[in-house]
Amino acid sequence: MKKTFKGLLSVIAVAFTITAANAFPDVADSYWAAPQIKELSEQGVIVGYPDGTFKPDENVTRAEFASMAIKALGQQNTKVVQPVKFSDIDTEFWAYDAIQKAIYFDLVSVPEEGELFRPDDSVSRAESLSVAVNALTTEQISEQKAKEVLEKVYIDTHTIPEWFLIPAGKAEILGMMVIMPSADKAKVEAERPATRAEVAAILFKMMEQAKLNPNAKLAEAMRKKTGDGFVIENATVQGSVGTIPAGSIVPVELTKYISSQTSEPGDLFAGVAAQNYVTKEKFILVNKGAVLKGQLVDVRPGRWFVRNGVLVLDNSLITTNNDQTTNFNAVANIKKDRNWFMKFVRFCFKGEKLEVQAQGTVNMKLLKPVVVDLTNGWILE
């Protein structure tokens, strides 16, 4: 049983690594949307089916697309104070919160009171591209300008619904129009249901553009989050990305008692960030409450005249406040703070015992850099 527990965390860590590295078996590396599908699946924006496939040619429902769009923009944790009522969804519906957030961030227009949302209808190409454009701050264009831009490329511009004409023109100007490779002349196909591959490509373009020119509400939400906490002095910031370098020390509050006298190698431990980890500019790198997990890798009891106690913890994983679980490789070698006299005593008369009480703090030394999106707390690597 001990061996099973001892290997549990390493197995979990490997599983996360493999999941991120492996492509879906039905999406070849040469597939036109493979890079976008891989990137979004790694970030948890899109997921495959239980059998491990992605099914790129399947359709996406309007509810699914709303959920994907909010995840792509990193706004899963936004709170909506005044939700809009629909006659065909209620608070128990699985995508209720995502739909409300999509309305709050002006991704979709505010409906009439009691209007249908049609959550199970397939999202059309026009609807998905319109959401992507609505996420941005864009220059205003006229319908005539939109037509001129679109008619240069697409043979079905005359079939584009009036409401979508300007968003389509903006999408083309911004390079966001997603067209599957085809032998036919380019078509917008505005009212055709969007495939899962097309949705992935559209969301990827939206994410990239939103980093540069988000709409007003998203710009406020996507600001780098700030707060007080434990300052990691050598952390660096570049744009909206923060890096905790290898060698940094972070405090972790353990959830249960450990001891050199009673614990054993392979025992699991868990701890929490009892305060935010922040840069010297007070940008939040890791939010208070993040859960860290690992195992004891070296435990030796203190024995009189034989040795001082040894207690070494190896942290493998972190689960952040946005429910992301990823690698967080750090080590803690438990030592007692001693003055020069006690150091001499313990050198001569061995037998020191080590322990950390529940809710006691250990200082973890980071073994690998951790890169964080400062707007949403997502750990990038």
N, C-alpha and C positions, 0 to 999 in steps of 0.2 A: 504494500500500500504506500509505503514511504517513497519508493521509486516512482510510483505513479504520480504522486504529488510533486516530487522533485522535478519531473519533466514537464509538468502541466503548462507552466508559463512559457517555457521555450517552445513548446508545440504551438501555443496560441500565437506567439510572436511570429513563428515561421508561417503559420497559416495566413496572417495578415500580409506578410511579404509576398507570398505566392499569389494571393488574391489580386494584389496590385499589379503583379508582373504578368500574370497569365491573360491572354486575349480570350474572348469568347470563341468557342470552337466554330461558330457559324459566321464569324467576322474575320476574314483573312487580313493579313497585314497590308495587302494591296487594295483592299476595299476602299472606295472613295471617301468614306466617313470614318475609317478606322481610327485615325488619330484623335478625332473629337470624341468618339465613343469611349476610347480608352481613358482619355483625360477626365471625362465626366463621370465614368464609372469609378475611377480611383477617388474622386472627390465625393462620391456618394450621391451625386445629383441624379443619376440614372442607375437602375439595377437590372440584372438579367432575370430570367425565369428560373423556377426551381430546378429544372434539368440542366442549368448552366449555360443555356443558350441566350442570345440577345434578341433574335428574330427581328432584324433590322427593317423588314418590309411590312411588319404589322403596324396597325394604327395606334394612336394614343388618344385617350379620352380627354375631354376638357378639364376634368378634375385632376387627372394625372399630370396634364401639362401645367396647370396652376401650381401644383406641388413642386414639379421640377423647376419651374421658373423661380420660385421663391428660394429653393435650395441653391440654384445657380448663382443667385444674387447674395447668398449668405444671410438671408433675413428670416430664418426659421424661428428665431427667438424673439422677434418683434411682437409687441403686444398691441392689439387693436381695441381701442376703448369703445368705439361706437360701431358695432357690426351692422351690416346691411342684411335685411331679411329677404329670403327667397321662398317661393312657395313649394319648391321641390327639393330643398335640402334643409336640414336642421342642425343643431349643435352636435348631434351624435354622428353626423356623417364624417367619414374618415378624413376627408380633405376640407372640412369646413374652415379650419383655421387658415390653411393655405389660400383658399379662395378669398377669404376676408382680407388677407394681407395683399393679395394681388389687386384687390379693389383699392385698398388704402394707398398703395404705392403707384396708383394710376396706371397700372398695367392693363387693366380692363376698365371700361367705362362704368360709372355707377348706374345700376339699372333702376327702372321704375319700381316702386314699392310692390312687393309680391310677384315680381316678374320671375320667369323661369331662368335657371342657370343652365340647365341641360347638362349635368355633370357627366353623364354616361355617353353623350354624343361624341363622335370623333372630332378632334380639333382639326380645323381646316388649315391649309397653308396660309391663307389670308389672316386667320385669327392668330396663328402662332407668330407670323412675321410682324403683325401689328403689336403684339405684346412686346416683342423684342425692341421695336422702334419706340414704343411708349416708355421703355425703361431709360431712355436717353434724353438729354437736352439737345435738340436739333434746331437747325435753321428752318424758318418757315418757307414753304414753297407753295406756289399756286397749283391748281389742278392742271392748268395748261403746261406748266413746267414739268409736272410729274408725267404727263402724257408724252411730252417731247423726249424725256429721259428714257422712258420705258419703250417707246416705239422704235428706238434705235436698236434695241436688243431683242425684244420679245414679240412674237407674231400674234399673240392672243391678247394684246393690251386692250382691245375693244371689249373683251369679255370681263374685265376686272370690275367688280362691284364699285359703285360710286364711293361708298364709305371707305374703301380700301385704297383708292387711287393715290391719295397723298402719302399714306404710310408706305405704299409700294414704291413710290418714287423716292422717298427718303431712304428706304432699304437699299435701293439700287445705287443711289449716290454714295451711301456709306459702305458699299461692298458687302452688304448683309444678305442679299438675295441668294438663297440656296437653291441651286438647280442640279438635279442628279445628272450625271454624265449620260448623254443619249445621242443617238445618231440623228434624231430629229432636230429641227430648229428649236431654239430656246423658247420655252413657254413658262409663264407665271403659274398657270393652273391654280388660280386663287381659291377656288371652291373645292378642290380635291382634298380629301383627308390627308394630312401629313403623315409620313411614315416615321417610325422610331428613329431611323437613321437621319432623316431630314430634321427632326426635332432636335437631335443631338447636335447637328451642325448649326442650327439656328441658335440654340442656347449657348453654344460655345462662342459664336460671334457676338451675341448679346453680352456675355460675360466680359469679353475683351473690350468692347466699346464702353460698357458701363464703368470700367475702371478709369476711363478717361473723361467721359461726359455723362455721368448719371443724371437722371432727372432730379428735380429739387428735393423731393422727399427721400429719394435714395441717397443723394449726396449727404444729407444730414445723418442718415442711418449708417452710411459707409465711412464716416469719419473714424479716424483711429481712436479707439476707446482709451480713456485715461482713468486713473484712480490711484489711491495710495496703496502701499504694500511694501513687500520686501524688495529692495532695490538691487538689481543685478548690474553692478557698475560697468562691467565690460560688455554688456549687451549693445548691439548696434542696430541702427534703424536706417533703412533705405527705402524711401517712398512709403508705402503702406505695409512694408515687410520688416519684421524684427527678427534678429538672430541672437539666440543664447549660445555663446561659443562653448566648445568642449573645455572642461576644466572649471566651469562656473560652479559655484556652490549654491544649492537651494535647500531651504529648510522643509522637512516633511514631518507632519504630525502622525505618529503611528496610532492605529486603532486598537491594538492589543499589546499586552506585555510580552517582552522577549528578554531572554537572559542567557548568559554564557553557561550557566549552571543547569538550566532546565530545557532550553531549546535545543534543536538538533539541526544539522545540515539538511537542507531540502524543505524545511518548514516554510510555508508561505507567509507573507506578511502583506498588509495593506496600510496605506496612509493617505492623508489628504494634504492639499495645500491649504494651510490654515489662514493664509492671507494671499492677496494677489502677488504674483511675481511681476515686477515692473521695471522699465528702463529708468535711467536717471531723469528722463524727461517726463516720467510718469505714464508712459504708454503701457497698457496691460499686455503682458506676454502670455501669462497663464492665469486664469481666473481663480479666485478663492473657491475652494470646494472641489477642485479637480482631484480625481482619485488616482493614486499611484500604487502599482502592485509589483511584487517580486518575490524572491526567496532568499533564505539564509544560505550562503555558500560556504561559510567557514565558521564553525562554532566549536570552541574548545574551552572546557571549564577551567577556571583558575584553581590551581592546587599549590598548597604551601610548599615552598622551596623547589617546586618543579617548574611552574610557569604561571604567568599572568593570564587571565581569561582573554579569549579572542572571540569577537563577534563582528562578522562582516555581512552586509546586506547588498544584494544585487537587484536593482530595480529594472524591470523590463518594459512595463507598459504604463500608459497614462490614459485615463478616460476624462475628457474635457467636459465643460458644462454644456456644450452643444452635442453631447453623446458621441463624439468621435473617440475611438480607441485606436491608439497607434503606439509605435515604439518610443520609449523614453529611457535610454540606457544610462544608468547612473549607479554609483557604488557608494556605500557608507561604511567606513571602518570605525566602529565605535571605540572611542577613547575617553578617559576621564581627564578633566582639566586638573593638572597638578602643578604645584610650585616646585622649585628646584629640589627642596628637601624631600618631598614625597616621591619625586622621580628617582632620587637616590635610594630611598627606602625600598621602593618597588623593584629597583634594579638588584638590590642586595637580597631582599626578602620577598620572593615571588609569592603569588597567591591571590592577586587582585581579581575580584568578581565584577563582571559587567552586566548592566541591565538597563532597559528603557521601559518606563511605565507606559501604560495606555494613556494616550494623549500627550506623551512625551515627544520631544522633537529630536530628530536626527538630521545631520547635515549631509546631503547627497552631493557627490561630485559628478558632474555630467561627463560622460565618456564620449559622446558624439554631439555635434551641434544640433540645435533645434531651431527650425525656421518657422515663423508664425505670421499669419495674416493678421495684422493689428486691427483690422476693421471688424472681424468676426471671431477671432480666437482660433481659427482653423490652423492646425499644424500641417505645414506643407511638406516637411521632410525631417 
